[in-house]
């Protein structure tokens, strides 16, 4: 929680890959496989999505 508060969510996710599974959707891209499967969508790698922003 402190990392998220101190760094902001994007930097915290870049710095600590353990946060990445908590990201479901960002910038119109589904980043969690189970969510993508439930809606019949393709998923994107969360690390790439966060790194691009």
C-alpha positions as CSV (number, residue, x, y, z in Angstrom):
1,X,0.0,0.0,0.0
2,X,2.8,2.4,0.8
3,X,4.5,1.8,-2.6
4,X,1.2,2.6,-4.3
5,X,0.7,5.7,-2.3
6,X,4.3,6.9,-2.5
7,X,5.0,6.1,-6.1
8,X,1.6,6.1,-7.8
9,X,0.1,3.0,-9.3
10,X,1.9,3.0,-12.6
11,X,5.4,3.3,-11.1
12,X,4.6,0.9,-8.3
13,X,3.5,-1.7,-11.0
14,X,6.7,-1.1,-13.0
15,X,8.9,-1.5,-9.9
16,X,7.2,-4.5,-8.4
17,X,5.8,-7.3,-10.7
18,X,3.7,-8.7,-7.8
19,X,1.3,-5.9,-8.4
20,X,0.7,-6.7,-12.0
21,X,-1.9,-9.5,-11.5
22,X,-4.1,-6.8,-9.8
23,X,-4.4,-4.9,-13.1
24,X,-7.4,-6.0,-15.0
25,X,-7.9,-3.3,-17.7
26,X,-5.9,-0.2,-18.7
27,X,-6.1,2.2,-21.6
28,X,-8.7,0.0,-23.3
29,X,-6.6,-3.2,-23.0
30,X,-7.7,-6.2,-20.9
31,X,-4.6,-7.3,-19.0
32,X,-6.1,-10.1,-16.9
33,X,-6.6,-13.4,-18.8
34,X,-9.7,-14.5,-16.8
35,X,-11.5,-11.2,-17.6
36,X,-10.5,-11.5,-21.3
37,X,-11.8,-15.1,-21.4
38,X,-15.1,-14.2,-19.7
39,X,-15.8,-11.5,-22.4
40,X,-14.3,-13.4,-25.3
41,X,-11.5,-10.8,-25.7
42,X,-7.7,-11.0,-26.2
43,X,-5.5,-10.1,-23.3
44,X,-2.4,-8.0,-23.3
45,X,0.7,-8.4,-21.2
46,X,0.2,-6.1,-18.2
47,X,3.9,-5.4,-18.0
48,X,3.9,-4.1,-21.6
49,X,0.8,-2.0,-21.0
50,X,2.2,-0.3,-17.9
51,X,5.6,0.2,-19.6
52,X,4.1,1.9,-22.6
53,X,2.3,4.5,-20.4
